[in-house]
Every structure is written in C-alpha cells, then in structure tokens.
Amino acid sequence: MNGTMAASSHRIMLGPLVAAIDQGTSSTRFLVFNSKTAELLSHHQVEIKQSFPKEGWVEEDPKEILQSVYECMERTCEKLTQLNIDISNIKAIGVTNQRETTLVWDKETGEPLYNAIVWLDLRTQSTVERLINKTPGRNKNHLKHKTGLPISTYFSAVKLRWLMDNVEQVHEAVVSHRAMFGTVDSWLIWCLTGGKSGGVHCTDVTNASRTMLFNIHTMDWDPELCKYFGIPMEILPRVRSSSEIYGLMKICSSRKSGALSGIPISGCLGDQSAALVGQMCFQDGQAKNTYGTGCFLLRNTGAKPVMSDHGLLTTVAYKLGRDKPACYALEGSVAIAGAVVRWLQDNLGIIGSSEELEKLAASVGTSYGCYFVPAFSGLYAPYWEPSARGIICGLTQFTNKSHLAFSALEAVCFQTREILDAMNQDSGIPLTQLQVDGGMTSNRLLMQLQADILCIPVVKPSMPETTALGAAMAAGAAEGVSVWSLSPEDLSEVTSEKFEPQINPEESEFRYARWKKAVEKSMNWETTEPVGNGNGETSIFSSVPLGFYIMGSMLMLIGAKYIAGHS
C-alpha cells in the first residue's frame, strides 16, 4: 500500500515531462526530461551503422534510422515504467537531427528510394565543381547572399541533385510526382505522424537553412535557388518554426511506446541549433562548441544575419514560435572530430575504446612534434577545401602510438581554434569563454587541451545532453503545449565545470603555428575530376603524382634489370 502511495506521490511530484528524439550521425537516442527542472529522467541509445560503398561515400539506411527511433522509445518507456514514472505525463516530443543528410522517399509506398546520403559524403564533388563553373567568375560564394553558405559537398541541395541525376528510382519518382525530399527530421516527422496515411511533410527553419534552397532573409524556399539546382519545389517539405505543433504521434498500440500515441511533436531543431538552445545561448555573442562526429561552433548573432569574411557559415539559429523572430548564428564546422577516434579504433586498431585514447594520450602528455590533420572529407571551415586529405607529419623514430593518440586530440582542439579565430575576426569581439557539450567532452584531457590551445576557459555543463535538452525545450514551450518556460528568469541554473588554461600563451602559439604548417601540407592533395576506367571506378593514373611515381618505378625496375643483364 505504502509503496503504491509513494509511487503515485512521486508521479505527481514530477509534473509535466517532455521527450526528445536525438538522431545523430553515429547513434539515435530518446530522452525524457522534467520540464520544471530540466533534469534527465531516463534515456536509451542505439548505434547506427554507416556504410562506405566507395571511397568518400557515406550512407545510412533510412529504415534503420526509423527503427532505431522506435527501439529507443520502446526501451525508454520500459525504463520509465520501472522507475514508476507515468508515461502519460509526457506532454510533447521534440526532434533534433544530424543536418544536411539527404533522403528521398515515395509518398505512396512510404519506401525510401535510396540510402540516406550523410552530410560528410564527398560523392558530389564533381557536381559542386560543375555548379561553381557555371557561376560568374567561378565563385563558390555565388549564392551566399541568399543562403549564407558556400557551394559545397556539405549541403543537401547538391546531394539531392546527385540523387536525381544518378538514381533511376529517384528520377522516376520525381517525374511521376511521387517523390518527397527531406532531411532526417522531415523523414522522422512524416513517418511518426502517419507516413503514407496522412504523415506531415515539414521541416523547421534551422534544417531548411542548411539545404542551399532556403533564403535566410525571406525565411522560405527560394524559387531562384531551386531553379539554379534544377529541383522542383513540390518535393520540398513545408517550412515551419522550430517550436510549434507539427502533428501528433501515431504508434501501434501493441507496443509499450504506444502510450506515446496522440502526443504532439512540437519542437524541431537541427542538432547544432538544438545544442545552442540547450546551452541557453540566447544572448547575442554567446557561443557553444559541440564535439560529436564533427565539431560545430555556433555564435549567436541575434536578429540579423552576419555574413562572414573568414570562411564561416551564416545560419538560422532558431525561431522559437510562429510569431517569434528568427535568430541567426555564425557557424564554423569541422568534419572530423569524434570520427578520428572511430578511425583510430576501427581502421588502425590502435585503441579498443575512446576511454583508451585518453589513457594513451595522457601517458605521454605531448605529441612530441607529431601533427595530425584528419581531413578525411576535405577541410570544412574556414578553408572549404574539398581537395585536402588527412596527413600525419613530424614523425621521428621516437614517435609511438601514444604520441599519435595525443596528436589526434590536439587536432580537434586546433581545428576549433581556427574557427574561433575566424569568429573573433568576424564579430570584432573576442570570446572570453567557450561553452562545450557533446560526447567527446567526457574526455577531460581533451577539455584541458582545448583551454590551453584557445587560451580561454572552457565550460562544460554537468548534464552533457544539451542537444536533446534544446529540442525538449522547444517542444515544451510550443503554443498549445506551454509546459516549459523559456524566459531567462525561469530557466534552471545549470551546474558546470570550468577548465582554465594551464600553459603559457607562447607555447600555445608555437604549437598552433606548427599545426597551420601541417594544414598547408594537406591541401590540394586530391586531383579534381577523377579519370574513370570505363566501369565507374577511378584509374590509379587519375592521381597524377601517383601515376608518375608508378611509371617512374616501373622504368627504374626495367632499367635495373637491363643494367643487371649487361654487367
């Protein structure tokens, strides 16, 4: 009896709950928060498989993404029940997602027409070159005045163009008016609100602003941009604010998560915008850096878009309500951060886990002059150089795997420093501290290194799930839900840990200058338009230096045999 009473009184105490779907590049999570305290009550996480069909290609299965969401919901609902928490207290669900990842599906069958092309995929390099070549003066910033973005392999429009040009099913579905395009948020919202039986086809302003089809001033799809890419506007989702009711959940009642049926999906933010909201960076000038598969530094610039002169992106930070003003941000993106840990683990077998990387690096405490530029997908901000490739330099006979581990962590910090320098130049006001979040922030050595290399304090909240928190805040604050107040005096005080710089600035500058030298060496590595050998594969001779090297080696071998035969 008492146990039951305790359980029910505990339920009353919690008040309204808000959930968030956090669909990232390497995993999916479903998290449930207390809307009054922002406390995380329960969550579940599922890894997502990436496939690499060809060099530079990165894909994920849209059905696996959707299934992972269902599984996370199911398991989290089970955990909540075990904790005596009433699932019916969940009043809203927010969605946050990996941005730019591009999907096309058939609205009649609900089936994806191809795998999702992931944001860091490089297959569109020739498409990008073709598009840049048709701009006046071959200018990659030709569309920046409308989009805030350079023409790059990173954004969704070029991925969609590639799908329309290279995948027969996509081309046919577009011609027969059955195709739907979306980023991951659109795919999930459409499926979760009924799919082919009345699913809502929408996206929010933050995700739309990463497609290159969206005008960041008019806050809508731009007919001229769509014409430039040759994309029919009818396949695009409807653009909504980041905080409003889009539709209601429809889940089969036989599942534990069936209890979520009828709950509004009322928040949607691209993952980096969600982290900015979750870190409560609502003031002009506040900034956060998220360390995930990539690294993303966003600085709130208020109600006006600021165009960068230093290779940063201008993006929509959030629009928290239909009648609320849009807020903008300057963003610096690094393609490879946490992905470098995965590479050391999966490709080189140097470490068995990310925890091991920290131990290895800490055992030496220095890279011993070794520098690692992980430009696996070219370089993003501030260079936008798709021809760059990863390099490790400064090796000596003394270098071992511990130094390599240290240099990998340092690489993440140096890349962040480059972006911060660009941001300080663009805004004219140097940042005095950096707020951080994301999976890699559990690495204390990395956080200390980051403070040392930036020469400013790094502040990490004790609850690292700020991306999901941001989506939950947007969902809970939506009109018609209103269980989460976003007014500054009502926001929960977040406890945090501060890492102060511990090395002298001269040492920091010396290491940074060496890093810049290494970056120069990684540039212009990959030749443009690869030469095919007729079956779509690239010929080894398409890389001119490699071709010369092989030809030279063959001639030397023939010469050596000739000399040997005549001696």
ZIZICOR-V881510 format. One record per run of one state. SS is the DSSP state (helix for helix, strand for strand, loop for the rest). FROM is the first residue (numbers start at 1). TO is the last residue. Records with the same first field share a line. If there is no record, write none. Layout:
BEGIN
SS: FROM-TO + FROM-TO
END
This chain:
BEGIN
loop: 1-1 + 15-16 + 24-26 + 35-39 + 48-50 + 52-58 + 61-61 + 83-86 + 98-101 + 107-111 + 113-115 + 118-124 + 134-135 + 139-143 + 148-155 + 167-167 + 176-178 + 193-201 + 209-213 + 216-219 + 222-222 + 230-232 + 236-237 + 241-242 + 249-255 + 261-263 + 279-286 + 292-294 + 303-312 + 319-326 + 335-337 + 347-353 + 365-370 + 374-378 + 380-384 + 386-390 + 394-400 + 428-432 + 438-438 + 443-443 + 455-456 + 462-465 + 478-487 + 491-495 + 500-504 + 523-531 + 533-537 + 539-539 + 543-543 + 566-567
helix: 2-14 + 62-82 + 87-89 + 125-133 + 136-138 + 144-147 + 156-166 + 168-175 + 184-192 + 205-208 + 223-229 + 233-235 + 256-260 + 271-278 + 338-346 + 354-364 + 401-427 + 439-442 + 444-454 + 466-477 + 488-490 + 505-522 + 540-542 + 544-565
strand: 17-23 + 27-34 + 40-47 + 51-51 + 59-60 + 90-97 + 102-106 + 112-112 + 116-117 + 179-183 + 202-204 + 214-215 + 220-221 + 238-240 + 243-248 + 264-270 + 287-291 + 295-302 + 313-318 + 327-334 + 371-373 + 379-379 + 385-385 + 391-393 + 433-437 + 457-461 + 496-499 + 532-532 + 538-538
END
